[in-house]
Amino acid sequence: MKKLRGVAVGTGYFSQFQYEAWNRMENVEIVAVSSRRMEKAQAICDQFDIPTAYDSFEEMLIAEKPDFVDIITPPETHSLFCNIAIKHNIDIICQKPLAPTYKESVALANAIKDSGVRMMVHENFRFQPWHRELKKLLDENVIGDKIHSINLRMRMGDGWQEDAYMNRQPYFREMPQLLIYETGVHFIDVFRYLMGDISQVYSKLRTLNNNIKGEDFAWVQFEFKNGTLGFLDANRFNENTSEDPRLTFGNICLDGNKGTIRLFDDGKITIQKLGEAEKPHEYPFEKINFAGDCVYNTQEHFIDCLRSGKPFETDVEAYLDNIIVQDAIYKSNKTGIPVDTL
């Protein structure tokens, strides 16, 4: 099978996981990296054995004529880079958040719709192996055909320090919207992946660490179109007792009309049917790369869909629904009342 040739832009903290995953994929080759600073692009090329570094994104596209581009840069740059890729008819996988505002995200989705380019949002939490397994169990009606509730609790413990986030992602400190915009949108997508459309949200957001600008605490109640209720109890301030809080990023409890499924912080899943003892559910996953190798799984899905022509699970237009829910959470917190999302 012919190798697909990819290029990438971005050299920040998270890019390492994407370059490492591309290197393990058969029939894919990243042939160039660009950055505004040539030395950063060259450093990535040296680290991941990529042939060519550029300090101009468009020059890279013109010279390399790739099959696809991976955009791994901050959200305020996404529209610019995506529109350049559209101009050169190059398919796109792009990091989230998609754009700083819903209006910009819609404009980008419309630009894609009007072009011959295909675009997928790199939304990797739904590709974590435990979330794929939960979806499989729900589809099999293991705890019944009616799910009463889904509850997710996250405690990251990486945001209480005076210099919080400085060692990994210092720009977090200056973001006016943090927990929901940067992390919570992952869980919005997971909730929609597992339970379907969200019809209403009610939220309370707080900033616990006064050294940062955005919120680091969220209580969000969800109502789903199918009648299920959900709750997100998340903060990056208080600590977790698990060995690696960044493995699953939280634990989940799903209650149905025939029992309960639990996901634990270490990736363990249990099933407790009504009237029976809780039992472990065995399934395979590896603790490599990021969060159960979900970056690899996301990028593999992108390549498989490019080759087959099948729709991406996180197609750019479909992803707009996540942003609608995200913005409704901020609106609910501001107004103090529930906000409809459909």
Steps between C-alpha positions, in 0.01 A plus 500: 500500500628843406617709794305817570732799532421742779641827627442673832511844656559545873771421751327552837467264797230274358656465155743238630217251541378554144844472338578186701171341394552586132840331516339170602239497225556283196438651157528856638802728488538850643737665254526856638429724799457877509525755778545875513837424657715279279699368794183359657393331178849357457503370857178305435642367173814384680304339783254311280716438193296726270682608181435874463437805719333823381433841651215565255182292508390584146845446353499156660166411339614625158833317513385171651151461340387274788189284521407655836608752761492465880437838667632492859495869587295729731133555404545861391718375210273221376288701257809647334676166454183315397414757235851476356462120488159541332662731242742220411235224516667309787299292750524606864512359851493789748536527877220621723382753611391551139503882516472768769128559430199316366468756219855428382438126529188525282691704242768232490242222465336691214834548326558124519149427371557725200832333414603152398706466817421259781562608860497315832535652846767327711259423785677207660315433829224301326779281358632407844459120523280509814253738335487277191432204732227687690332579168515134401345391831223760469424392144473142627249612767714339771334716767168529321339697222441814708791691652393706799817702549864551411728662758864596444734616776840654416773617739826589325699658784723687255356846562528586871861619498595868488679424170224268374540363144839670450689173451269363229258753349568846646251670265224337709563770761395782265194338342180687602310172454690191609341185642198472271662656191823299518413176684125489552427500127663155491239376748220671310606295198529179708153557646355555153689195367360278776151643551405703192385860463502733801182709528569717805779596742517672839839597639697652785860599420766629741865611505666334799859607428519879504827490305319407177237684295255229394279254684656184644183355660173394339174342606287440190167325477404358160164391365513277193243482224433135590411593860827398665646741755871569533733677739857624465682566828843624397786704633870533426577635849445210741704184478427143399612190691561299182850424377443687172211750489582564133422142397118517488468864619211391722265224607153432364187340644219393264170391656244313290174319552687169540815603684811716517827533306797668671822628348783559749800734479734212417293393197326213679136442404248314716141391438244456776167362389203558729496242779849373415854567621725747318727320252809617311466532123815405314603688186836587345683833517858620518649775715704656220521845339205701639194370690489142377654583160194701400707731281606204286139377490376845392756534224440143384129582466589808294719299262249213471226747405724681251567169327145361515303821449296430815393801712718606792342456843616852583436665165541876531130575443382235746744636757314832508242342733771462766573872478130585534490300824828655618368853447170411670694393810666842521165672438329297772770587750464869413120510510447251782232307308488188279573556130352299213743370238267354234 
